[in-house]
Amino acid sequence: MPCLVTEYVAGRRVPRAEVERARRPEDNALSGLQVVLDRALKSMWMAYQLIGHAANGSLFGYEALLRSDDPSLPDPGAFLDAAERLGRVYDVGRVVRRKASEPMIRPSLPALLFVNLHAVELSSARGDRRRSGRVWPLT
């Protein structure tokens, strides 16, 4: 007679094999989403929206906007939703800050750079990131 290993789910005994089968679809979906997010991070690029002075129309700065060529994550909302579901908001934020700042290194662009950050990045320090009250590291 086979031994049935069970777990308690919602107060009742359920065979472990049944519990594992129930978990697999989400695990598989998250695993697939992980592959999609990794691929999208590689194809991610930044668009820049000009910001001008209202009074005289001169250049004030640029707003960096996340874009991806990956059809599975066609817009920033889908991109960030995937990062949230996978717990990878910090990974995406780090890539966004790095890519957003790359063109600004040239001295021919004397303007401010505005980068939208996810609220999670602002609400908690994580590991190697300590909020100094001044500037967050770009890496």
Legacy VTK file of the C-alpha trace (Angstrom):
# vtk DataFile Version 3.0
C-alpha trace
ASCII
DATASET POLYDATA
POINTS 139 float
0.000 0.000 0.000
1.508 3.341 -1.012
2.293 5.833 1.694
0.335 9.058 1.333
2.190 12.088 2.623
-0.278 14.794 3.427
-0.315 18.472 4.275
-2.927 20.503 6.034
-4.576 23.037 3.759
-7.352 25.210 5.139
-7.746 22.821 8.078
-8.064 19.608 6.084
-5.603 16.884 5.126
-4.669 16.938 1.452
-2.265 14.553 -0.319
1.034 16.324 -0.956
0.953 15.343 -4.644
-2.322 17.248 -5.002
-0.844 20.290 -3.258
2.187 20.197 -5.556
0.005 19.948 -8.679
-1.978 22.969 -7.515
1.222 24.993 -7.032
2.830 24.179 -10.361
0.795 26.402 -12.707
1.734 29.564 -10.799
5.343 28.416 -10.455
5.459 27.731 -14.179
3.823 31.068 -14.961
6.300 32.935 -12.757
9.172 30.988 -14.266
7.975 31.980 -17.742
7.518 35.574 -16.626
11.078 35.537 -15.283
12.355 34.589 -18.753
10.237 37.321 -20.351
11.474 39.970 -17.894
15.111 38.972 -18.384
14.650 39.205 -22.161
12.865 42.567 -21.874
15.636 43.977 -19.649
18.100 43.205 -22.437
15.971 45.009 -25.026
15.079 47.911 -22.720
15.929 51.422 -23.866
15.153 54.942 -22.755
13.190 57.604 -24.598
13.709 61.221 -23.542
10.958 63.813 -23.299
12.177 67.398 -23.466
11.191 69.663 -20.597
11.247 73.366 -21.375
11.016 76.575 -19.372
7.439 77.815 -19.604
8.530 81.463 -19.627
11.010 81.416 -22.492
10.822 77.935 -24.040
14.493 77.166 -23.416
15.611 73.663 -22.515
15.326 72.870 -18.829
15.857 69.119 -18.798
14.818 65.683 -19.980
12.469 63.084 -18.566
13.737 59.528 -19.083
10.991 57.102 -20.110
11.287 53.299 -19.994
10.734 51.504 -23.306
11.194 47.912 -24.461
11.194 46.220 -27.839
9.907 42.999 -26.277
6.319 42.349 -27.444
5.489 40.423 -24.249
5.968 43.576 -22.143
4.867 46.257 -24.613
4.551 49.209 -22.243
6.037 50.479 -18.965
2.979 49.365 -16.988
3.334 45.751 -18.113
7.094 45.904 -17.515
6.682 47.169 -13.947
3.819 44.774 -13.211
6.098 41.853 -14.135
8.876 43.254 -11.942
6.453 43.596 -9.004
5.112 40.044 -9.382
8.660 38.664 -9.445
10.014 40.863 -6.650
12.492 42.470 -9.058
11.546 46.143 -8.844
15.045 47.014 -7.598
16.657 45.168 -10.521
14.569 47.086 -13.043
15.172 50.380 -11.228
18.922 49.845 -11.264
18.910 49.208 -15.033
16.632 52.213 -15.637
18.906 54.555 -13.678
22.017 53.261 -15.414
20.559 53.492 -18.922
18.893 56.843 -18.261
22.139 58.421 -17.119
24.404 57.104 -19.921
23.725 59.868 -22.491
23.848 62.541 -19.798
27.550 61.941 -19.204
28.390 63.981 -22.318
29.254 67.574 -21.373
27.269 68.844 -24.376
24.012 68.183 -22.502
23.894 70.784 -19.711
20.379 69.965 -18.529
18.642 68.229 -15.669
17.598 64.602 -15.901
14.297 63.454 -14.402
13.836 59.732 -13.782
10.615 58.188 -12.499
11.212 55.718 -9.692
8.946 53.012 -8.356
7.489 53.835 -4.935
9.025 50.669 -3.493
12.493 52.044 -4.235
11.718 55.199 -2.284
9.922 53.624 0.650
12.617 51.235 1.850
16.363 50.855 1.866
17.522 47.498 0.569
20.756 45.771 1.419
23.536 47.823 -0.098
21.308 50.877 -0.639
21.153 53.286 2.241
19.206 56.474 1.824
21.531 59.319 2.616
18.883 62.007 2.217
20.784 63.374 -0.776
21.339 61.185 -3.814
20.683 57.523 -4.522
23.502 55.682 -6.301
22.990 55.050 -10.014
24.125 51.442 -9.746
LINES 1 140
139 0 1 2 3 4 5 6 7 8 9 10 11 12 13 14 15 16 17 18 19 20 21 22 23 24 25 26 27 28 29 30 31 32 33 34 35 36 37 38 39 40 41 42 43 44 45 46 47 48 49 50 51 52 53 54 55 56 57 58 59 60 61 62 63 64 65 66 67 68 69 70 71 72 73 74 75 76 77 78 79 80 81 82 83 84 85 86 87 88 89 90 91 92 93 94 95 96 97 98 99 100 101 102 103 104 105 106 107 108 109 110 111 112 113 114 115 116 117 118 119 120 121 122 123 124 125 126 127 128 129 130 131 132 133 134 135 136 137 138
